[in-house]
Amino acid sequence: DVISVPRYSKKMLRCLVFAAILWCAVGYEQEFSYRTTFKNQKLIGEWPQLPITGIKQFLWVKTSSNSGTWVRTTTSEVFLYEGSTSFAKVDLGITLPAKQDYRIGHKYGTTVVATPNNIYFLSCSSNTKCVASTTIPTSLGTVHTVAPTPTGAYIGTNDGLHFADITKKTIEKTGPMTGAVLSAEWSEEEKWLVTGGWYKMWNFRNNEWYYEWAFNLVEGPPTSFLWYSGWLYVGNDAVVNREHVKDGLWERIGAAEGLPYRGVTSLQSVGDSVWIGHSNGSVSRYMPTTKQWRLYSGDRWVAASGKGVNAMLGLSGADCPVKGLNGCVLIATETGMTVMQLKEWTLKAKAEVLHKVMMERHDRYGLAGSIALHHYGNISSWYATPSDNNGLWTSMYLVSLCLKYNVTKDPQTKKEAWLRFNALKKLNTITGVPGLMGRSYTKIGDPHRGSGTWWNSTTIPGWQWKGDTSSDEVCGHMMAYSLMYDMIAETAEEKADVKKVMIDIITYITKNDWLLLGHLGKPTHWGRWNPQYLNDDPEWFDERGLNSMQIVTWTLEGLHYSQDPSVQKLLSKGLSELMKAGYGRNILNQKVVIPNDVNHSDDELAGCTYILLFWLRRIGALDNYKDLWPIFDNSWARTFRVIDVDWEGFYNAMNVWIQFAQGNKNFSKHDQDQVLAELQRFSVSHIDWPYHNQGRIDLIENKVQCRNGGHCSLTPIPPDENGLLRWNTNPYAMNGGSGHSETDPGAYMLLYWMGRYLGLVTPTD
């Protein structure tokens, strides 16, 4: 017999095996962006403003007594960055030029300042106090770059390369190059000097000078150099190239390899990654071992406003201005400075943070939904406002609470679940029509009610509700009530309370010929499941399969939970008529695949319906309808084949949910990896920051598949590189966001707790 070891046990065994040698790592690395603006720039959101006007250069400086980060500013001053918005003036012990025609270098114990008229080697007693230990007069003219060595410094000028010898106190021109030397770097470990000019990249290695053409292997005048993990990385205006230190073979890292933008201005390394600054203000991160990429672009990540990266510095965790990090990257653009903090985190910790956000800002009379911001990116300027889909978003969050309670048995979670259920129940009772829910509700006189059709409630005085309810709301409500009934409700009274709302809805729709009638007796715009629309009206071809699956699923739900003979008779007759009308065939191919008509909102609604449908299957509610199982199974199999490429772990978790319902208790590594990847890359900030991916060279625009116009990529864009905060968002959309709202974190909570419930996610992931 083969014994299957649970995932927890495997992880525990790995820890035990390696505990004597290595610590057993848990979690993942999460990026946190601390953005600030310079004092002469426009304020953004709640970003702090720095007391300096700009940064030209970062240096990590280690003195005899301490260490720290120096910044060379646009006003010729040098400061020690102390973290947050704190800077201390550095006394270099010399008089700096009034203009920006000098460079500072610090490496291998050598601190050097190169000006047109003097070379200063500094001796620093602390990271804010230095004196010039050696001064070498010169007439270099414009200084482009400084590359310190243990015995001096190479200095690149318009007149070529010079070496300042700290012992001899001399400066001499060196190397065979003619013309300007724009960049230079010395590696003491490799005993290798590289320099970049307009036409050649000169190297001095093993006592030999040699060059590569700047428009051949290097593809442009080098802007930056980095030795990292056995390679020399060379940045230029086109791509990144790298040369293997041992064998001298070159590799190109361009669009085909995943580089998102041209215009490389800076190269740094932290941990397992090479960080690349770009001329458009974006920063990309390349992990050579796994060939993976990250892009940090726009105000979500970088204080740039489209302006280029002027300077960058990668630091280990111990050297970062914030303690407790794996590492950090300091990024300076023309408009601000960003400290990208890399922190060991867990998905559970992210869920806890987002739950706090949900409770603080996304509980409007029990309803969940987006909030608006008076000022761009400023979360303190938020205000609550109703939305068309408060019922759907509250339902999805309620399902996450049901799953969370099933996993944790936390009484506070159960209490919150009832809070959210009562909000959904109020959406039903407020209309005065059993079975008809409102889209949203608010108190009469509340500000920011928004547009749409509003009605004063006849059942709850002082309140009003939003009409023209859509299928989205029904879909969310019916999914949530089933799990609420089975996972939260315990007493007969509690179960009756949940069941009544559920049965009222499906019987109301069925009695009205599968139409959702408003309180004035007319069908709502989207509340239609009648064959007259789904089968006979060409305007409804998009919803034919989806709405067929919805109404059949809700009918089966009502048949399971209600024991009332009249309800059983009504729904049994209805189910028979629906199947005779061909709804089984409709369900098989419910997923729309016409390229310019793919609707990700409908995909999300289908997902909610599949969750309910296969929950009913799992609890035995469909045992008397096994003839329908192949329809449902094949429908999902086709849907998942199409949607699995969308980089949305929600559907991978759903695939496991469905497999469990089908009796398969195993899950694929692919599904688990997709769930973990999406949860890890779900943005902590749920502000809908603008994103603009249209100019990326690693993405190919899809000229066909982009619903309602706009620009879409041929491949999906990860959630932290676009605005994907719910699954009704198009993962292929290249541009979007406004910075004037915050989405509720219900989508993350649903995926996380579904993952925990299914065993795809552990508390330490």
N, C-alpha and C positions, 0 to 999 in steps of 0.2 A: 504494500500500500504506500501511496505517496502522501506525505503529510504537508499541508500548505502552512507555511509559517506566516503569521500576520505581519503586516508592514511595521507595526510598532516594535515587534520582537526583532525583526531584522535590523532596525535602526539601533535598538538597544544592544544587540550583539556587536554591531560595528563599533559602538562606543566602548564596550567592554574590551574588545580586542585591541583597540588602539589607545585606550586610556592611559596605559603606562608610558606611551611614547608621545602622543599628541592629544590635545584637548579635542573633544568631540563637538564640532561646530554645529550650531543650530541657526535657523533663520536665514536671512538674506541681507544683502546690502541695499539700503534705501538712500536715495539722494534727497537732501533738504537744501533748498536754495535760499540763502540770506542775501537779499538784494537791497542795495542802497543807491541813492543818486548823489551826484556832486552838487555843491552848493549853488552853482549857477544854472542848474537844470530844473526842469519842471518836476514837481512832486508827483509821484505815482502811488496810488493806493495808500497803504500805511507804511511804505518803505521809509526808513530813516534817511535823513540827508546828512552827508558828510561835510566836515569843515574844510575840505580841500576842493579845488576846482577841477582836478583831473590827475590821472596817473599815467606816466610814460614807461615805468619800469618797476618790476618787483625783484628783490634779491633776498635770498635766505642768508643771513649773516651769523656766523658763529665767532664769538670773541673769546678772550681768555677767561671771562667770568660768566657769560651767558650768551644767549642766542635769540634771534627774532627775525621778523620780516621788515625789510626796509622798502619804502616806496619812494621813487623819484617822481616828483609832481611836475605839472605843467608850468609851475612858477619857479622852477629851478631849486626848489627846496627838497630836503630829504627828511622823511619822518619814519619813526618806528610804528608799525601798526600793532595796536594792543588789543584788537578785537572790537566787535560791535562798531561804534563810530568814534572810537578813541585813537588818537594819534599823538605821539610825543616827538617833539623836534629833535633831530639828530645833529649834534655839533661835530662836524667833520674836521674841525680845526684848520680849515682852509677857506679861502674866498672863492666862491663858485661864480662862474660867468653868469651874467644877467640873462643871457639867452639860453636856449636849449641845445647848445652845441657842445655838450660833454656827455660822457658815459661813465657808469660805475660798474665795476665787476668785483665779485667776491667768490673765490673758490680755492680749494687746496691751501687754505690759511692765508691767502693773499687778498688784500683789499686794495683796489686801485681805482683812482679817478683820473680819467683822461680828458684833458681840455685842449683847445687848439695851441695853447702856449706852455702848458706844464703837464707833466705826469706826476701824480702824487701816489705814493704808497703809504697807506695809513696803518697806524697801530692803534687799536681800540681797546680801552680798558673796560668798556661796557658797550652795550648795543646802542647807546645814545651819546657816547663820548669818545672822540678819536683825536689823534694828532698826526701830522704828516711826518713820518719817520724818514722818508726819502723823497726828495723833490728833484725832478729832472726837467730842466728847461728845454723847450722844443718849439718848433713852428710847424705843427702838423696840418693846420687848416681844419676842415670839417672832420670830425670823428664819427664814424658810423657804428663801430662795434669794438668791444673789449673782451678778450679771452684770457683770463688769468691762468697762470701755471704756478707750480711751487717756487720758481726762481724769478718770476717776473710776469709780463703780460704781453700778448700779441694785440696790436692795435690796428684796426682797419680804417683807412682814410681814402680820400679821393686819389691820393698819390700812391696807393698800394698798401703793403703790409709792413709793419714795423714791430720790432721787439724791444721792449723796455726791460733791461736787466736790473733787478733790484740790488744785486750784490755789486756789480760794476758801476751802477748808477749811470748807465749809458742807454741810449736809444739808437737803434740802427735799422735801416731798411733791410728786409729779408725776403727771400723767396723770388721765384722767377716771374711772378705775375706783374702785369702792367695794368694801369687803370684802377678804378675804384674797387676796394674790398668792402662789401656791404654787410657781410656776416662772417663770423668766425667762432670756432669752438675747439677747445683743447681737451682731450681725454687723457688723464694721467694713467688710468688703468690700461688703456690700449697704446699709450705713447703715440697719439695720433692727432694731428691738427687738420681741421677742414676749414676752408674759407670759401665764401661765395661772392662772385662778381657778376657782371652783366652777361658774360659769355662763357665763363669757365668756373668749375668748382675744383679748386686746387687742394691737393692733399700733401701732407708731409708725414711720411711714415717709414720706419726702418731706414732713416737717413736718406730718403729718396723723395723728390718732388714729382708728382704726376697729377694729371687733371682729367676730368670728364667734361665734355661739352655741356653747357648749361641748357641746351635745347635738345639733348639726346636722352641719356639715362636719367637726367635730373629734370628735364622738361621745363626749365625756366630758372631765372636767377634765384638761388636759394634764399629763403627768408628765415629759416630756422633749422637747427640741428638738434638731434637727441640720440644719445647712445642708450639703448635699452635692450636688455635680454639677448645679447649677442648680435644686435643689429645696429646699424647707423641709419636713423630715420632722417630724411631730408624733406622739408616742406618748401613749396613754391606756390606760385599763383595758380597753378593748374591742378596739381594732385600732391600726394605724398609718395615718395619713392624710398626704398630702403635697400641698403647694401649689407650682405652678410659679412660679419667681421672676419670670419676665418677663411671662407672660400672666395670672397669678393663678388659673388653673384648678386645681381640686382633684381628686385621685385617692384612692381608697380601697384600702388594702392589707390585706385580710382573709383569711378562710378560702378564698374562691374564687380569690384570687391566690396562695395558698400559705402564708400566715401560719399556723404550726402551733399557737400558743397565744395566748390573750388575756393580759391583765395585763402590759402593757408598762411596765417600770420605767426602762429606760435605752436610749439610742441613741448609738452611736458609729460611726465609719467607719475602715476600714483598706483601702487599695488600692482594689479595684473593688467593695467590699462595704459594706453597711450592717449593723451588728451590733446585735441587739435582745435586751435582757435581759428576762426574764419573772418574774412573781411566784411561779412554781413552781420557780424555780432553773434553768430551762433557758435556753439562749442559742440564738437562731436567726440565720442569716446570709442576707441577701438580696443578690443580684447583679443590680442593675437592668438592666444591658445585656442580659443573657441571660435574665432572669426566673427564674433558678435559685435554689434554696434549699438550705441545709444546716441540720440541727438537731443541737445538742450537748446531750444530755440524759442524766441519770443519772450514776452513778459512773464510767462509761467515760470521760466527758468533763469533768464539772464537779463540784467539791467543794461539793455543795449539800445532799444528802439531802432533797430536796423543799422546801428553804427558798428564799425569794425572792432575786433578784439585787438587792443593795443599792447597788452601785456598779460602774461599768465604765469602762475607759479604753482607747482604741485608740491604738496607737503605730506609727510607721513603723519599718522595720527598723533604721535607725541609732539610734533612741531606745530600742530594747528592751533589757531587762536581760541578754538573751542575744544575742550577736553572730552574724552570719551568717544572719539571718532576713529574710524579705520584710516582716514586720510581726508584731505580737503584740497580744493583747487581754488586759487584766487584768480579772478578774472576782471580785467579792467577794460572798459570800452570808453568811447568818447563821452558817454552820458552817465555812467555809474560804475560801481564795483559790486561784484557778486562773490560770495564765498560759498562754493558748492561743497556741502558737508556730506561725507559718506559715513553712514552709521549702520552698525549691525542692528538689525531690527527683526521683528517677527510679524507675520500676517495678523496674529492675534492682537499685537500692540496697535497695528494700524486700525483694526476693527474697533478697538477701545477708543481710539482718538476720534474716529468717524462717528461712533455712537454718541460721543459727547457733542459733536457738531450737530447731529440729528436732534438731540434733546434740547440743545440751546437755541437753535435757529429754525428747525424744521418741524415744529409741533404747533401748528396753527389750529387751535381748537381740536387737537387730536389728529388732524390731517397732515400728511407728508406731502412735500412738493418743493419746487424751487422758490428761492427768495430773490428779490431784486435789490440792486445796489444803486443808491443815489449818485455815487461817485465811482468812476472807473477804478476797478480793482480794490476798492476800499471796503473791507468787510464790516467795519464799524458803522458804515452808512446803510446797513441792510434794513429792509422793511418787508413784512409779510404781505403776500398777495395771493389771491386764489388763482388756480389754473384750470384749464379744461379737463385735466386728467388727475386731479387730486385723488379720485377714487382708485385709479390704477396704481399710482405711486404708493398710496397708503396700503393697498392690498399686497403689493410686492414686498413692502417692508414688513407687513404683518406675517407673511409666509416666512420671512427670515427669522422673526421672533418665535414662530412655532417650532422651527427647526432648532433654533438656539436653545429653547426650553427643553426640547427632547434630548439635546446633548448635555446640557448643564444642570437642568432641574433648578435653575436659579429662580427664586420666588419673585424677584424684581422684574425679571423678564416676563414672567406670567402676568404680572400686574400691568406691565406696559402693553402686552398683547391685548388685554381687555380694553385698555385705553384706546388703542387703534381700532379694535373691533367696534367699540361703541361709536367711534367716529363714522365708520362705514354704515353702521346701523342707523345713525342719525341722517346720513345721506338718503336713506330709504324712507324713514318716517317723516322727514321734513316736507316731502312732496305732497303728502296726504293721499297718495295712491299706492296701495300695497303692491310691491313688485317693481315700482318705478323709482330709481335712484336719481339724485341730482349729480351733476358733474362736480359741484363744489357747493359750499355754503359759507355764509358770513353773517355777522350781525348787521342789522340795518343801521346805516350811518358810519360803518367802518370805512376808513380811507382806502384807496388803492384797490377798489373792487374790480376794476378792469372792465373790458368790453364783454359783449355777449348778451344773451337774454336772461334776465333775472326776474324771479317771482317771489313775492312775499309769501311766507309760509302760513298756511291756514291751521297747521297743527302745532307749530312751535312759535308762539308770538314773539316778535322782535327779531326774527331771523328771516333770511331770504336765501334762495337756492338758485343755482345756475342750471338752465334747461338745455334742451336739445341734446340729451345724453347720448353718447356714442357706444358702439360695441366695445370700445376699449374699457369702459367702466364696468360693463357687465362681465367681461372677460376676467378682469382683476378680482371683482367681488366673488364670482363663483369659484375661482381657484382658492381664494383665501378661506372661504367658509368651510370647505371640506377639511382642510388641514387644521383649522381652528376647532372644528367639531371633534376631530380625532386626536389632536395633540394637546389641546389646552382645556377645552371644556371637560369637566369631570362629573358634576352633579346632573341629575335629570333636568333641573331647571336651566342650568347653563346650556346643556345640549339643545333643549327645546328653544331657547332664545336664538341660538345660531341657526338651527334648522328652519325656524319660521322665516327668517329673512331669505334664506337660500330658496326655499320652496315657493315663497311668494313670487320671487323673480321668475323662475322657470315656468310656473303655472300662468303668470300674467302674460308672458311672451307667447306661450302655447295657445292660451285661450284667444289671443288676438291674432291668430293666424301667423304666428312666428314673426310678429312685428312688435317693436317697443314703442308703444303709444305714449305721447306726452300727456300731460294732465288735461289738455283740451281735446284729446281723442284723435290727434293726428300723429302719424309715424315720425319719429325723429329722423334726422338726415341719415345717420349711419346705423340705426338700430333695425336692420332688416335681414331676416334669415328665411324669408318665404321663397318657395320655388319660382314664384312669379318674377322675382328679382334675380335670384342666383342662377336660375336655369334659362330664363326667357329674355332677360334684359341685357343686351350687350354692354351697357354702361357698367354692369356689375361683374364683368368677367374676372377682374382682379380679386374680388372677394368670394368668388364661387367656392373654391376649395376651402379657404380659411373659415368662412362663415358656416359652411356645411359641417366642418369638424367641430366648431364651437357649439352649434345647436344640438348636434347629436351627443356630444360630451355632456352638456348640461342636462339633457334629457335623461341620460344614464345616471347622472349624479342624483337627480330628483327621484328616480326610480329606486335608487339604493337607500337614500336617507329618509324617505317618507313611507310610512306604513298606512297612510290614509287611503282607503279603497278608491275614493273618487280621484285622488291624485294619481294613483297607480293606473286607473282606467284611462285618464286623460293622457298621461305620458306614454303609456304603452301604445295607445292608438296613434299618438303623434309620432313615436319612433317608427312604427310600421309605415306610416305615410311618408316619412322622410326617406326611409330606405327605398320605398317604391319609386320615389322621385329621383333616384340615382345619386343620393348623397354619399353612398359608399364609394362610387366611382369618383365623385368630386373630391373626397377626402384623400384618395390615393395620390393625387398630384397637386396637393394644395399649395406647394411652394412655387411661387412665380419665378421663372428663370429668364424671362425676356430681358435682355441686357439693360435697356433704358427704362425698365419698369420695376426693377427690384426695389421693394419697399421694406426697409429695415424695421420700421414700426410694425408692419404686419408680421415680420419674422418674430419680433418680440411677443406679439399677441399669440402667434402660433406656439411659441415656447411656453407661455403661460398655460395654454390649452393642453399641450402635451404633458406638462407637469401634472395637471389635474387628471387627465385621461389615464395616465399610467399609475397615478396614485390609486385611482379606483381599481385598476387592474391588480395592483399589489395587495390591496386589502381584501380582495375577493369579490368586489362589487360587480365585476364583469363575468363572474363564473357562469352565469346563465346566458351569456352572449358570446360564447367562444367562437361562434361563426363570424363574429366581427373582428376577432383578434388579427387575422392575416391582413385585413384592411389597415388597421392601425399600425401594425408592425411594418408593413411595406411603405406606408406613408412616411413614417419616421425615417426608415432606412434611406428613402430617396431624399428627404429633406436634409438629413445629416450629410449625405454624400456631397450635396451642393454647398451646404453652409459651413462645413468643417474647415474650409480654407480661409474663413473670414477673420481669423485671429481673435475669436471671441470665446473665451473659456466657458461662458454661460452654457453654450450648446454642448460642449464636451462634458460638463457636469450633468447636463440633461441626458446625454447619451448613457452615462453610467446609471442615472436614476431610472431610465427605461430598461436598461439591462437587468438591474435588480428586480424590477417588476416582472420581467420575463423569466426570472429564475436564475439568472447568471450573476453570481456573487463576485466574480473577478472583474477587474477593469484594466484597460490597457495603459501602458506607460505614456503613450501619446496623449490620451485624455487627461491623465493626471498632470503631465507636464504643461499642457495648455491651460489648465485651471490655475496651476501655481504661477505660471508666467503672467497671466492676465492680472491675477491678484497682486503680484509683486509690482507690476507696472501701472496699476491703477493709481492715478495721481492722488496724493494726500490732499492737495488743494482742490476743491470742487468748484472754484470760480471758473466761469467759462472764458478763460483767457483766450485772446485771439491767437490763431495759429495760421501759418502760411507756408505750406509745403510745395507750392507750385513750382518754385525755382530749383528744387532739388535735382541733382544729377543722378541719384541712385533710383529715382522713381520714374516710371514711364507713364505718361498720361493716357488714360483710356478715353478715346474719342467717341466711344459708343455707350458705355455703361455708366451713366451718371444721371439719375432721375432728377427731373425738374431743372435741367441745365447744370451749370457749375462745372467744376473741374474735379475729376476723380483719377486715382491711380489704378494701374493694373493690378497692383498688389496691396493688401491691407496695410494700414499704418498703425503701429502700436498705440495703445491708449495714452501713454504719456507724451506722445508726439503729435496727437490731434486732440479733438474735444470729446472723446468717447467717455462719457460718464454714465450713460445708460445704453441699453442694447437697441434702442430705437434710433441711435445715431449711426450714420454711414461710416464704417471704418475705412472706406476708400476715399472719403472726401479730403481734398487737399487743403482747403481753406475754410475758415469759420471762426466762430467765437466773437464775443463782444466785450467781455470784461465787466458787464453790468448785471450779472446774476450769479447765483451759486446754486448748483444742483444738489438736491438732497442725496445722501450717500446710500440710499436704499438698495441700489444695484450692487454695490460692493458687498453690503451686508448679506444680501440674498445669496450671492455666489459663495462668499466665505462660509456661511453657515450651512449651505447645501454641501459644500466641500467637506466640512467637518462631519456632517451627518452621514455622508457616504464613505468617509474614511480616506478621501482624496487629500485632505489637509489635516495635519496634526497640530496640536497646540504649540509645537516648537518650530514649525515651518515659517 
